[in-house]
Amino acid sequence: MKPKFKHDCMSCEYLATISVTGIDIPPRKNCTYDLYFCPAPKSGYPTIVARFGNEDSEYLSGTEFATFNPIIAFGFIAAKRLNKDLGHYKNLINK
């Protein structure tokens, strides 16, 4: 599978593309997301990126949101199952 949207971070590793329909998850009710694992963002902590468009601002990110945002949680679980280094977030959600 290939990403649907452009993403220019050379550190990010593409995980999957998912489509969500029928539930209202910001920013849109029905949306497609490209999920990435970023081991070295500017914050210094590994994170999950969920891109939903080609514009620079069209993304969600933040591993700390995995406990209440189902899109970030899905990316987190995918990264964890692929044994990505999630740093101090590694036990945020158990498999």
Secondary structure as UniProt FT lines:
FT   TURN            10..11
FT   STRAND          13..20
FT   TURN            26..27
FT   STRAND          31..38
FT   TURN            42..43
FT   STRAND          47..51
FT   TURN            56..57
FT   STRAND          59..61
FT   HELIX           63..67
FT   HELIX           70..81
FT   TURN            82..83
FT   HELIX           87..89
FT   TURN            90..91
//
